[in-house]
């Protein structure tokens, strides 16, 4: 990371999930048309003329959802594009959730040899061979569910593309995979939230030590020392195992009070705004 970043701003988690949630909310309406009475190809042969309307009204009444007849029965029966679209959005959401799980796994790695910036709730303390180890099992679970959702979407895509002429006979496998993706993803998010995120803690001491010893702090010195000298400070700090602050003070490049202001992590990080 080239410079310190406030904890709340470092993560784009909320913004990413809000985007996918908004996209799903806006597009879920494409699933409301039901082809009642189309009878195989869309002509409505042998169906009572009132059946489609009465059937879809009955479903809407029972579910409380705005189900309706499709605008074009022939298009509806031949093409399952609406399901393909929503399945693709679920794939995108699963990918975003996977990134969050990866972040949590990496930042909670440790406690000695990893980053250990985050402390996970001990959902499954210990392992079969390592006493006291806290495995990131909820993050791993979210990853695995995400991979499975990608598989469900691949099945939906293949089945939607298997339509021939007036009919797609692959509707059962399309419905199964879409509904399964929705179910396992919803369950995974709920479990990850209650068993991992709600008990997640940061380790201020560990994070503070990383900030203090980070040679990237030399970036903040550019306007005061110039790029070349700031680069020399960063290289010296790394080679000598010292902080940027120590090198600057030892070389008398800036007064201590001014250096404290320049390298103040809160000032460098900016406002704590969730993005």
LORO-477610 format. One record per residue (C-alpha): x, y, z. Coordinates in steps of 0.2 Angstrom, whole numbers, plus 5000, padded with zeros to 4 digits. Layout:
BEGIN
<node east="X" north="Y" up="Z"/>
...
This chain:
BEGIN
<node east="5000" north="5000" up="5000"/>
<node east="5008" north="5017" up="4995"/>
<node east="5001" north="5026" up="5010"/>
<node east="4991" north="5024" up="5025"/>
<node east="4972" north="5022" up="5023"/>
<node east="4959" north="5024" up="5037"/>
<node east="4952" north="5007" up="5042"/>
<node east="4934" north="5012" up="5036"/>
<node east="4940" north="5018" up="5019"/>
<node east="4952" north="5003" up="5016"/>
<node east="4938" north="4991" up="5012"/>
<node east="4926" north="4993" up="4998"/>
<node east="4916" north="4979" up="5004"/>
<node east="4900" north="4988" up="5008"/>
<node east="4900" north="4998" up="4992"/>
<node east="4903" north="4982" up="4982"/>
<node east="4889" north="4973" up="4990"/>
<node east="4878" north="4988" up="4989"/>
<node east="4881" north="4988" up="4970"/>
<node east="4876" north="4970" up="4967"/>
<node east="4861" north="4971" up="4979"/>
<node east="4855" north="4986" up="4969"/>
<node east="4857" north="4977" up="4953"/>
<node east="4848" north="4962" up="4959"/>
<node east="4834" north="4972" up="4966"/>
<node east="4832" north="4982" up="4949"/>
<node east="4832" north="4966" up="4938"/>
<node east="4823" north="4953" up="4948"/>
<node east="4807" north="4959" up="4940"/>
<node east="4812" north="4950" up="4924"/>
<node east="4808" north="4934" up="4933"/>
<node east="4790" north="4938" up="4936"/>
<node east="4783" north="4933" up="4919"/>
<node east="4775" north="4916" up="4919"/>
<node east="4770" north="4907" up="4903"/>
<node east="4754" north="4899" up="4909"/>
<node east="4744" north="4892" up="4894"/>
<node east="4757" north="4894" up="4881"/>
<node east="4757" north="4875" up="4880"/>
<node east="4774" north="4870" up="4873"/>
<node east="4776" north="4882" up="4859"/>
<node east="4766" north="4897" up="4863"/>
<node east="4750" north="4895" up="4853"/>
<node east="4740" north="4891" up="4868"/>
<node east="4732" north="4876" up="4860"/>
<node east="4719" north="4866" up="4871"/>
<node east="4720" north="4879" up="4885"/>
<node east="4705" north="4888" up="4890"/>
<node east="4706" north="4906" up="4885"/>
<node east="4704" north="4912" up="4903"/>
<node east="4717" north="4900" up="4911"/>
<node east="4733" north="4910" up="4908"/>
<node east="4725" north="4925" up="4916"/>
<node east="4717" north="4916" up="4931"/>
<node east="4732" north="4905" up="4934"/>
<node east="4745" north="4919" up="4935"/>
<node east="4733" north="4930" up="4946"/>
<node east="4731" north="4915" up="4958"/>
<node east="4750" north="4914" up="4959"/>
<node east="4752" north="4932" up="4962"/>
<node east="4739" north="4932" up="4975"/>
<node east="4746" north="4917" up="4985"/>
<node east="4764" north="4924" up="4984"/>
<node east="4761" north="4942" up="4986"/>
<node east="4773" north="4945" up="4971"/>
<node east="4768" north="4954" up="4955"/>
<node east="4769" north="4938" up="4943"/>
<node east="4761" north="4942" up="4926"/>
<node east="4760" north="4934" up="4909"/>
<node east="4774" north="4937" up="4897"/>
<node east="4773" north="4951" up="4884"/>
<node east="4776" north="4938" up="4870"/>
<node east="4773" north="4920" up="4874"/>
<node east="4783" north="4913" up="4860"/>
<node east="4799" north="4923" up="4865"/>
<node east="4796" north="4917" up="4883"/>
<node east="4795" north="4899" up="4879"/>
<node east="4810" north="4899" up="4867"/>
<node east="4822" north="4910" up="4877"/>
<node east="4826" north="4909" up="4896"/>
<node east="4837" north="4925" up="4895"/>
<node east="4829" north="4932" up="4911"/>
<node east="4835" north="4918" up="4921"/>
<node east="4852" north="4919" up="4913"/>
<node east="4853" north="4938" up="4917"/>
<node east="4849" north="4935" up="4936"/>
<node east="4861" north="4920" up="4937"/>
<node east="4874" north="4931" up="4930"/>
<node east="4871" north="4944" up="4943"/>
<node east="4872" north="4930" up="4957"/>
<node east="4889" north="4925" up="4949"/>
<node east="4895" north="4943" up="4951"/>
<node east="4889" north="4944" up="4969"/>
<node east="4897" north="4928" up="4973"/>
<node east="4913" north="4934" up="4965"/>
<node east="4912" north="4950" up="4976"/>
<node east="4909" north="4940" up="4992"/>
<node east="4924" north="4929" up="4987"/>
<node east="4935" north="4944" up="4987"/>
<node east="4929" north="4949" up="5005"/>
<node east="4932" north="4931" up="5011"/>
<node east="4950" north="4932" up="5003"/>
<node east="4953" north="4948" up="5012"/>
<node east="4948" north="4941" up="5029"/>
<node east="4958" north="4925" up="5027"/>
<node east="4974" north="4935" up="5022"/>
<node east="4972" north="4948" up="5035"/>
<node east="4968" north="4936" up="5049"/>
<node east="4983" north="4924" up="5045"/>
<node east="4994" north="4921" up="5059"/>
<node east="4995" north="4923" up="5074"/>
<node east="5014" north="4924" up="5072"/>
<node east="5020" north="4921" up="5054"/>
<node east="5005" north="4930" up="5045"/>
<node east="4998" north="4947" up="5044"/>
<node east="4986" north="4945" up="5060"/>
<node east="4978" north="4962" up="5057"/>
<node east="4961" north="4954" up="5061"/>
<node east="4956" north="4943" up="5075"/>
<node east="4943" north="4930" up="5070"/>
<node east="4930" north="4923" up="5082"/>
<node east="4935" north="4906" up="5087"/>
<node east="4921" north="4896" up="5078"/>
<node east="4932" north="4881" up="5076"/>
<node east="4947" north="4883" up="5088"/>
<node east="4961" north="4871" up="5085"/>
<node east="4964" north="4859" up="5071"/>
<node east="4967" north="4840" up="5070"/>
<node east="4986" north="4842" up="5072"/>
<node east="4988" north="4860" up="5079"/>
<node east="4981" north="4865" up="5096"/>
<node east="4975" north="4882" up="5098"/>
<node east="4975" north="4887" up="5080"/>
<node east="4960" north="4897" up="5074"/>
<node east="4955" north="4893" up="5056"/>
<node east="4946" north="4905" up="5045"/>
<node east="4933" north="4892" up="5042"/>
<node east="4918" north="4904" up="5039"/>
<node east="4928" north="4913" up="5026"/>
<node east="4933" north="4897" up="5018"/>
<node east="4915" north="4892" up="5018"/>
<node east="4910" north="4908" up="5009"/>
<node east="4924" north="4904" up="4996"/>
<node east="4917" north="4887" up="4993"/>
<node east="4899" north="4892" up="4991"/>
<node east="4905" north="4906" up="4979"/>
<node east="4914" north="4893" up="4968"/>
<node east="4898" north="4882" up="4968"/>
<node east="4887" north="4897" up="4963"/>
<node east="4899" north="4899" up="4948"/>
<node east="4896" north="4881" up="4944"/>
<node east="4877" north="4884" up="4945"/>
<node east="4879" north="4899" up="4933"/>
<node east="4889" north="4889" up="4921"/>
<node east="4875" north="4875" up="4921"/>
<node east="4862" north="4889" up="4918"/>
<node east="4872" north="4896" up="4904"/>
<node east="4874" north="4880" up="4895"/>
<node east="4856" north="4875" up="4897"/>
<node east="4849" north="4891" up="4891"/>
<node east="4860" north="4890" up="4876"/>
<node east="4853" north="4872" up="4873"/>
<node east="4836" north="4878" up="4866"/>
<node east="4831" north="4872" up="4849"/>
<node east="4818" north="4881" up="4838"/>
<node east="4802" north="4884" up="4848"/>
<node east="4806" north="4876" up="4864"/>
<node east="4819" north="4875" up="4878"/>
<node east="4817" north="4858" up="4887"/>
<node east="4831" north="4862" up="4899"/>
<node east="4820" north="4872" up="4911"/>
<node east="4821" north="4859" up="4925"/>
<node east="4840" north="4860" up="4926"/>
<node east="4839" north="4879" up="4924"/>
<node east="4827" north="4881" up="4938"/>
<node east="4836" north="4869" up="4950"/>
<node east="4853" north="4878" up="4948"/>
<node east="4846" north="4896" up="4949"/>
<node east="4836" north="4891" up="4965"/>
<node east="4850" north="4882" up="4973"/>
<node east="4862" north="4896" up="4969"/>
<node east="4850" north="4908" up="4978"/>
<node east="4848" north="4897" up="4993"/>
<node east="4866" north="4892" up="4997"/>
<node east="4872" north="4910" up="4994"/>
<node east="4859" north="4917" up="5006"/>
<node east="4863" north="4905" up="5019"/>
<node east="4882" north="4908" up="5017"/>
<node east="4880" north="4926" up="5019"/>
<node east="4870" north="4924" up="5034"/>
<node east="4882" north="4912" up="5042"/>
<node east="4897" north="4922" up="5037"/>
<node east="4889" north="4938" up="5045"/>
<node east="4884" north="4930" up="5061"/>
<node east="4899" north="4919" up="5064"/>
<node east="4913" north="4929" up="5057"/>
<node east="4910" north="4948" up="5054"/>
<node east="4900" north="4952" up="5069"/>
<node east="4914" north="4946" up="5080"/>
<node east="4928" north="4952" up="5069"/>
<node east="4941" north="4963" up="5078"/>
<node east="4956" north="4973" up="5073"/>
<node east="4973" north="4972" up="5082"/>
<node east="4978" north="4991" up="5084"/>
<node east="4995" north="4986" up="5091"/>
<node east="4999" north="4975" up="5076"/>
<node east="4992" north="4987" up="5063"/>
<node east="5001" north="5002" up="5072"/>
<node east="5018" north="4993" up="5071"/>
<node east="5015" north="4990" up="5052"/>
<node east="5012" north="5008" up="5049"/>
<node east="5027" north="5014" up="5059"/>
<node east="5039" north="5002" up="5050"/>
<node east="5031" north="5004" up="5033"/>
<node east="5044" north="5012" up="5021"/>
<node east="5029" north="5018" up="5010"/>
<node east="5028" north="5033" up="5023"/>
<node east="5042" north="5040" up="5013"/>
<node east="5029" north="5045" up="5000"/>
<node east="5023" north="5058" up="5012"/>
<node east="5040" north="5066" up="5012"/>
<node east="5041" north="5070" up="4993"/>
<node east="5034" north="5088" up="4995"/>
<node east="5047" north="5092" up="5009"/>
<node east="5062" north="5083" up="5004"/>
<node east="5060" north="5079" up="4985"/>
<node east="5057" north="5062" up="4977"/>
<node east="5076" north="5057" up="4976"/>
<node east="5080" north="5061" up="4994"/>
<node east="5063" north="5053" up="5000"/>
<node east="5068" north="5037" up="4990"/>
<node east="5085" north="5037" up="4999"/>
<node east="5076" north="5038" up="5016"/>
<node east="5065" north="5023" up="5011"/>
<node east="5080" north="5013" up="5005"/>
<node east="5090" north="5017" up="5020"/>
<node east="5075" north="5012" up="5032"/>
<node east="5073" north="4995" up="5023"/>
<node east="5092" north="4991" up="5023"/>
<node east="5095" north="4996" up="5041"/>
<node east="5079" north="4989" up="5048"/>
<node east="5073" north="5006" up="5054"/>
<node east="5058" north="5017" up="5052"/>
<node east="5057" north="5031" up="5040"/>
<node east="5055" north="5042" up="5056"/>
<node east="5071" north="5036" up="5063"/>
<node east="5081" north="5039" up="5047"/>
<node east="5074" north="5056" up="5045"/>
<node east="5078" north="5061" up="5063"/>
<node east="5095" north="5053" up="5063"/>
<node east="5100" north="5063" up="5047"/>
<node east="5093" north="5079" up="5053"/>
<node east="5082" north="5081" up="5038"/>
<node east="5067" north="5088" up="5047"/>
<node east="5063" north="5094" up="5064"/>
<node east="5054" north="5081" up="5075"/>
<node east="5038" north="5092" up="5077"/>
<node east="5036" north="5094" up="5058"/>
<node east="5040" north="5076" up="5055"/>
<node east="5027" north="5071" up="5067"/>
<node east="5014" north="5081" up="5058"/>
<node east="5019" north="5075" up="5041"/>
<node east="5019" north="5057" up="5046"/>
<node east="5004" north="5057" up="5056"/>
<node east="4994" north="5042" up="5050"/>
<node east="4977" north="5050" up="5054"/>
<node east="4981" north="5065" up="5043"/>
<node east="4988" north="5054" up="5029"/>
<node east="4973" north="5042" up="5030"/>
<node east="4960" north="5056" up="5028"/>
<node east="4942" north="5056" up="5035"/>
<node east="4935" north="5039" up="5041"/>
<node east="4922" north="5038" up="5028"/>
<node east="4915" north="5021" up="5023"/>
<node east="4916" north="5019" up="5004"/>
